[in-house]
Amino acid sequence: MSIEIALAIALTGGQGAPNGLPFVSPMFGDHMVLQRDKKNVIWGWSNPGDEVTVSLGGKSASTKAGPDGKWTVKIDPPKVGGPYELTIEGDRKVIFKDVLVGDVWICSGQSNMEMGLQETDNGPAVMKAANHPNIRLFLIKQNVSYTPAPLADAKWAVCSADTIGQGGWGGFSAVGYYFGRMLNRELGVPVGLVQAAWGGTAAEAWASESGLQTLKDFDSILAKIQKDRADGSPASGTLADLWIKEKVSSTNVASPTLDDSAWVETTIPNSFKEVNPQQHPGLVAFRKTVRLTLIPDGETFVRIGGLPNANWTYQHYTFVNGVRVGAAGTWDAWHRVPNSLLKVGDNQITILVNDDAGTVGFKPSTFHLRMGDSSELSIAGSWKSKFLVDSVATKDRPKDYSPAPNLPGVLYNGMLAPTFPMAIRGAIWYQGETNAGRGYQYRKLLPQMIADWRKAYGQGDFPFYIVSLAAFGQPVQQPGEDGWAELREAQYLTAKNVKNSGLAITTDVGDATDIHPKNKKAVGERLALVALAKEFKKSVEYSGPEYSGMKVQGAKVQLSFKHTEGGLVAKTKDNLGFQIAGADKVWHWASAEIKGDTVEVWSDKVAAPMAVRYAWAGYPKAGLFNGVGLPAIPFRTDDWPGVSINNK
């Protein structure tokens, strides 16, 4: 149990049920926001049959804990605002204070959603002024799980200059913050922001296992997960994890009784180049026997530190006496060792390194056992080592080496499941970079993921707003096919075809050399415009020009658009970003001229045009805007097969 979860249990009245789960879920606490205009679901655990009463703003509701100890209460919220007290009484009494009633939004996706204010344009200055008592933050700690996790490792905080910079990558999500700040300002109601994001993650990790089974594309990986679950193996995050598990099992490398007499003697601190001189990707194993004279009470940790030049593909797995106690994709990690695993006498520690570089290593200052009495026992010095698997020589290597948790369903279970079925207003989603190259699959995957979330929250077709991928990569010299553009198209089709969805375009705020553009203010506020218009029915323009039709007139094509508020505007002097092709399907840059709410395009190289594309590249030319400054939505008029049509 992490320190954070232990604290959450303490704050919610201690352990409630015989299974050790808390009396009240950590989703509820001081400073929280409850959703207005709908019944709020409150839950926790107690002894089976215990009666529990929830009171809020003069209203109350009661229930009894079920056979598994879980209790669930639905209660109508009082009027918008607060603060209120939420009282929960059963075999104990818990009172949460400073509770507000407003709108709750899930902020999810990969690194561009995770990226905190500290890392963004003008971030430090914005953080100093980020004192918003009616905005509340709930940042869920990253977690993977093969089964639905019952608890979220997080607690509510009032948005302030101090709390906005805590946790995550540079603090709380900058996109979430700018989104919530604008809604709070424009609507005048409290806003609760729940961040569940993890850099480098794929959409399938955020979808449910049952939902993915309907797509059939992930059946083989799901079968491996099901086997691991049946075997009681700890949850993994990548295909590399599953591959490494197989190697551990087949080589018996973590067994305390393994004969390692033929292994190479090595001294830590060291560089992996000593064991892997060719610097091939593969698995490097290290073993050491540690003698303990006593086992102090309290928690024991093994701390594994790598040299600071460890790159992002570095990943290690730690075993104590044959049992895996942790895995990490960082160069400094703490792994809890249950005292039941330790014994007086010899203890075997095994570290398996997924080394994709051959240049990292260990350092002694962060390489020790922290015993329950806070004493430290160095585990630097003499070790046995072996280059266990040479992926070049054996041609044996997983498809995914990244340390991010990308296996199907593991984040849906590990980070979202603890929030179900909390009452929410909706969700914002910034993800797709990891799925780029699988645009056609994403056309099915993202709608299925949305359906999974809506089913789990049980609140109908709540708003789901998507950030279209920002510009990234070197500008193309010649027009043509592009997998990044196909992913954007899948995002657009989802927003267009899935009920109560929307899209924020960001082709103008990208960075050719940085996949994490720093202008997150434009992203968050464009999402807020979508919400204000579509969910709250405000008279604001929320979209840039959207293609609505074409007419071929000789050698020219006339394109029509919706969302032309303030008129069409060209923000580039030369090519606006249009491509044109004839029957040969060869693309050429097109000249373009704005005529009212239409654009006329042509090329001297295409006498009989058949199709037009706009902003069709990873880092596109994209000069078309409307009069309120919103960029046009990338589009194509053809349905010719793209480069990712067969990619799974």
N, C-alpha and C positions, 0 to 999 in steps of 0.2 A: 504494500500500500504506500503510495507516495505521501510526502509530507503535506502536499496541498489537499489531497483527498481526506487525509486524517483530520486536517483543520476543518474542512467542510463538514465532516461528520460531527466534529465537536460543536460547530456553530449551529447545526441543525438538531441538536438535542441528543447527540450520542448515538450509539448503535441501537436500532429499534427492533429489528427482527432477529430470530435465532440465527439466520445466515449472516449476520453482521452488517447488513445494509442499514442506512440511517433512517431515523424516524421520519425525516423530511428530505426529499431529493435536494441535492445542491443546486438544482435549477431555480430554487426559491431561497430568498434571503434578504437581509437588509439592503436597501437602495435599489431593489429590483423594479422593473416595469411590468405591469400586467396589461394585457390587451383589452382595449376598450371595445364596446359594442358586440361582444360575444362572450359566451361562457368560458371561464378559465378553468383548466384542469390542473388540480393540485394533487400531488401523490407522494407517497413515501412507504415505509415498511414498519410493521409492528408485529406483535404476537398474533397469530391467527385468531380471528373472532373479536379482537379488540375494537371498540367503538372509537371513531375519530371524528371530531367536529372542527370545521374550518369556519372562521368568522372574519368578515371584512366589511367595513363601512356600514355597519348595522345589519348586514345580512349574514346568514349562516347556513351550512349544509353539513349533513352527517353521513357516515358510512361505516361499514365494518371491514376490517382487514380479512382478505381471503385466505384460503388454505396455505398459500405460499407466503403469507404475511403482508402482501402488498395491499395498500388501500388507495383509492382514487376518489376524489371529490370534484364535482363541477359546481362552480359558483359564479353568479353574475357579478360583474365589477360595479363599484359605485361610479359616480360621474367622473369625467376626465379631470386629471390633476392630482391633488393630494397635498401633503403626504398623508398616507393612511398607515394603520397597523394591521398586519395579517396575523391572526391568532390561530394556532393549531393545538387542539387538546385531545389527548388520548390517555395513555398511561403516564404521560408527562405533558408539560405545557411549553410551547415555543411561541415567542412573539417576534415577528419581524417588523422592523420600524423603517420609516422613510420610504414607504412603498408608493409608487406613482402609478397612475392609470393613463395609458396613451397607446402608442403603436410599437410593436416589437418586430424587428426585421432580422432575418438570418443573413449573414454576410459570409459567403463561402466561395471556394475556388482554390487556385494555386497561388504562386508567389506574388503575382500582381495584386491579389486581394489581401494576401498576408502582409505585404510591405507596409511598414509603419511610417508615421509622419516624419520621423527622424531622418529617413532616407530620401525624402521627396523635396521638390522645389520649395524653398523658403520654410522647410519643415521646422527647424528649431524656433523660429520666430512665431510660427503658428501655434506650436506647442505651448509657448509661454502664455498665449492668450486663450488657450483652450479650456476656459472655465465655464462650463455649461451645466448648471445644477439640474436641468431638466433633460439632460442626455445621460443615459446610463450604459455602462460597458460590461460585457460578459465574454471574456476571451478563453475559449476552450483549449486546454492543453492538447497537443497532438498525441494521437493514440491510434494504434491499429488493433483490430480484433476480428476473429473468425466468427464470433457470435455477438448478438446485440449487447453492448456494454450497458449496465444499469446506471452508471454514474458519470457525470461530466466533471472533469477536474478543472474547476473554475469557481469564481465567486463574483458577485455584482460589485461594481464600483461607480461612484459618481464621476462623470467626466471632468477632469481638472488638468492643470498643467503637470501635475505629478502622475496621475493615473494613466494619462494618454500615452506616456512613454514607457509603461511597464509591459514586460512580456513580449513575445513575438519577435519579429525582425524589425527593429526600430520602433517598437511600441504597437499600439492598437492600429488596425487597418486604416490606412489613410483614405482609401476609397470609401470604406464604411463611415468614417468620421465625416468627410465632406458631404456624403449622402444624408446622413442623419442631421448634420448641422443645418442644411438647407431646408429639410422637412420641418425641423423644429421651428425654424425662423418663419417659414411660410404658413404653417398650419397652426402654430401656437399650442401644440400638444407635446407632452413628454415623448421621448423616443428611446427605446431600448434596442441596443445593437448587440447581437450575439455573433461573435466571430468564430467560424469553424473553417479554417483554411490551412493549407500545407503546400509549400512550394514544390514544383516539379511533379505534381500528382495528376493522374489521368482521370477522366470523367468516370470510367468504370469503377474506380475505387470508391466513388461517392454514390453509386447506384446499389440497389438491393440485389442480393443473390437471386431471389425469385424473379425479379424483373429482368435481370440479365439472361436468365435461362430462356426467356421467350425470344431472345435475339439469336441464340444458337452460336454466336461468334466466340463466346468465352467458355464453351462447355469443357474443353480439355483442361483449362486452368482451374475452373470451378471444381472439377473432379479431383485435382490435386489438393485443393483446399479442403474438400469434404473428407479426403483421406487423412489429412493432417488433423482435422477436427476430431475425427473418430479415434485417432491415435493419441489424442490428448496433447499434441505438440503445440508449443506457443505460437501465437500468430506471427506471420511474416509480413513483409511489406513489398517484396519484389520477387520477380522470377529468379533472381540471383539467390535470394533466401532459400527458395525451394530447392534449387540446384545444390546449394551448400548443405542443406539438410540431408540430401541424398548422399553426398560425399562423406559426411560425418558418419552416417549409418553404414555405408559400404566399407569404409576404412577403419571403423571403430576408433577413430583418432582421439576421441575424448575419454576413452575408457581408462580408469585408473590402473588397470592391469595390462595395458598395452606395453609391449616390449619396444622401448625406444632406444635401445642400446646402440643401434646403428645410426641414430640421428646425429646431426652435426652439433657440436658444442658451440654456443654463441653467448656473448655477453651483452646484456641490456644495460645502458642505452646502446642502440645500434641502428644501422640502416638496413632495410630489407634487401639492399643490393648485395649484402654479404651472403644471403641465402638464395637470392634470385639474381645472379650476376647478369643474366641476359635481359633482365627487366621485362620479362614477358608477363602478360596478365595471367592470373591464376590464384591458387590458394597457398598461403604460407602458414604453417602450423608451428606453434611454440608450446612447450610443456615444461613445467617446473613442479618439483615436490617441495611443499612448504610444511615445516614441522611446527605444530602448535602445542604448547604446554598446558594451556587452559582455554576455555571458550567463555569470554565475559558475557554477562547478560546484556541485552540491548541489541540493536541492529548492527550487523557487520556489512561492510561494503568493500568491493574490490574496485580500485580506481585505475583505469587504463588510460594512459596519456601517450599521444603520438607527437612527433615533431611538428612544429608550426607550419612546415611546408607541405603537410598532408593535403592532398587535393580532394575534391568533392567526391571522387570515386572510392575513397578509402572507407572500408567498412570492416568492423571486427565483431567477433562472436566469442563470448567468454563462458567457459564451463568450469565448474568446481565439482570434483569427484564424480565426473561423468554427466552432471546435470547442467543444462544451459541456464545461466543466471542473467544473461543480458546480451543485447546486440546494439550497436550504435554506428552511425555514419559520421561520427565526429572524432576529433583527435584528443578529446578529453571527456571521459564518460565515467559515471558512477553506476555500478551494478550491485544491487542488494543481494546478499547471500543469506538465505535462511539458515539460522543457527543449527537447524536440524540436519543440514548437509555437512556441517563441519564436525570434526572429531579430534580428540586429543591424540597427537601423533602425526603421521604423514597424511597430507592432503594434496591432491593432484589438481593443479590449475592448468587449463588448456586454453590457449587463445588462437583462434582461427581467423586469419586476415584475408579478406577478399581484396587482393592487391592488384589494381589495374594500372599501376604506374611503376612499381619497383623502386621508388625513390623516397618513400616515407620510412618512419621507424618509431622507436619508443624513446622516451626520456625518463630518467629516474625520479625527477621531482614530483611527478604525478603517476607513480607506479608503485602502489602499496595497498595493503589491507588496512582499512580503518575499522578497528574493533569496537565492540559495544561500549567499552569504557573510554572511547575517544583516543586510545593509543593507536599509533601507526606502526605497521610492520612492513619494512621495505621488501618488495619482491623483485627489485632490480638485481643484477648480478648474473650468475650462470644459469642458462636455460638450454634446453635441447630444441633444435629446430629442423624443419624439413620443408622443402618446396614440394608440397603435396600434389598439386595438379598444375602442369604447364599447359595452359589453354591453347597455346600456339602449336606445341608438339602433338597434343592429343586431339586438337580440333574440337575440344569439348568446352563450350562456353555458353552461358545463358544469354538470352536475347536482351535482357535488361540488367545492367550492372549498377544502375543508379541506386543510391541509398534511400531514395524517396519511396513511400508506401504506395505502390501502384497496383497491387493485386485487386481483382474485382471484389467489391463489397467491403473491404477492410476498414475504410473510413466511414462509410455509411453505418457500419456497426460500431466502430470505435469512437466516433465523434458526433454523429448525428442522432443515433439511436437514443442516447441519454436525454435528448431534448424532446423526444416524442412522448405524448401528444400536446406539448405546451401550446397555448393559444398564441398565434402570431398574426401579423398583418400580411407578411409576404417575405420574399427572399430576393437578394441580389447575387449575381453569379459572374465571377471573372475567372475564366478558365478556358483552355483550348490549346495553349501552346504545346502541351505534352501530347495532345491528340492530333496536332497538325501532321498532315500526311495520311490521315484516315478520315478525310472530310465526308466521304459518302457514308461510312459507318456512323459518323457523328450525327448524321441526319436522323438515324434511328435511336442512337444511344442517348443523346441529350433529351429528346422527348420522353424516353422511357425513364430516365432518371427523374425528370420532373414529375412524372406520374407516380413514381415510387414515393417521392417526398410528400406529394399531396395525399396519397393514400395513408401514409404513416401519421401525418399530422391530423388527419380526419377532419379537415375544415374546408373541404371542397376545393375549387380551383382558385386558390389564393394567388396573388400576383407573383410572377416570376420574371425578373428583369435581367437581361444578359448584356455583358460588355462584349462588343465585337472586337476581335483582336486588333491591337494597335499595330502601326507600321513597324516593321523590323526587317533587317537584312540590307544588303547592298542594293541600291536602285538598279533595276534591270535596264539593259540597253536595247534589247529587242523584246517585243511583246510575245506572249505565248502562254503555255500551261503553267499552273502554279498551285502546289498543294496547300500553301497558307491561305490563298484566296478561296480554295474550295472549303476550307474549314470555316472561313467567314461566311460563305454562302450557306453552310449548314446551320450556323447560328441565326442567320437571317430567316431561313425557312422555318426554323423552330419558332422564332418570335412571331412569324406571320401566321403559322398554322396551329400552334398550340394555344388554346384558349387562355385569355388573360395574361399573355406574355408581352414582353417589350424588348427593345434593343437600343443600346447607346453606342454610337459610332465614334471611333477614336483613331481613324486613319491619319489625322492631322497632329496627334500628340505623341507619335512614336519616336524611336531613336534607332538609326540605322545600325548602331554598334552595341546597343544595350537592350536586351529583351525586357528590361524593367524600366520603362520610361518614367521620369520623375514628376511629370505633370499629372498628379492624381486628382487635383482639384477639379479639372475639367471633366474627368471620368465620373467622379462621385456626383457632381452637380448635374451632369447630363442624365445619369440614372434617376436623380431626384426629379428632373423635368418629366421624365417618362411617368414616374409615380404620380406627380401632381396632376398630369393631364389624364392619364388612363384610370387611375384608382380613385383620385379625389376630385376629378371632373373640373379642374381649374382651367381657365382659358389661357393656356400657355402653349406655345409651339414646342414640341418635344422631339421632333425628328428633322433631320436634314432632308433634302430632296430625295424622293423615292421613285424609281422608275415605274411607269404605269402603262407604257405602250410605245409602239414604233410604227412608222410608215416609211416604206421604201419609195423614194421619188427619183427615179432614174439612177444616177450614181451617188445620190445622197440619201441619208436616212434621217428622218425627223423623230426625235425621242420626246415623249411626254413625261411629265413628272407630277407627283403629288407633294405636299408639304413644301410649297414654294413661298412660304411666308416672307414678305418683303422683297420678293423677286429673286430670280436666279442670279448668282454672283460668281464671277471668275476671279480666283485669288492667285492665279498664275498667269504670266504673260504669254507663255508658249503653250505646249501641249497640255490640255486639261487632264489627260489620263485616259482618253478614249482609244480603243482599238477597234479595228474593223476587218472583216474577212468576207471572202466570196465563197463559191462552191468548193474551192480547193482547200478550205479551212486553214489557210495560211494567214497569220495575223500581221497587221501593219498598224503603225501609229496613225491616228486619224486627226485631221484638222477639225476644229469645232467652233461653232458660233452660237451664242445664246440669242434666242429670239422669243422674247416674252417668257412664257412658262415652258418653252421647249428648247431643245438643243439640236442643231443640225450638224451632222458629222459626215465626213467623206475623206477619201484618199485617192490621189491620182493613180495609185497602184491597184485599186479595186474598182473595176468598171461596173460590176453588178453585185453590190453588197448583199449579204444574206444575214449577217449577225454583227452585233456590237457588244463590246465589253467595256466596263469602266472600273478603274482602280483594281485591276486584276493582277496583283503581284504582292509579295510579302511586304515590300516597302514601295508602295505604288505612287505613281504620279496621281494626285487627287486634288484637283483645283476647283471643283464645283461645290458651291455652298448656297444656302438660301440667305435672305436678307437679315436674319437674326443670328447669323454666324455659325450655323450648324452644318457639318459636312455631309455631302451626299452619300447615300448608302451604295457601296460597291455592288455591281450587278453584272449579269450577262443575259443576252436575249436568246442565246442558243442553249441546247441541251446535249451538246456533243460530249461523249465520255471524257472524263478528266483523268488526271494522272493517279488519283487515289481510288478509283472506282473498285479495284479489287483488293485494296489493302485492308487487312484485318488487325 
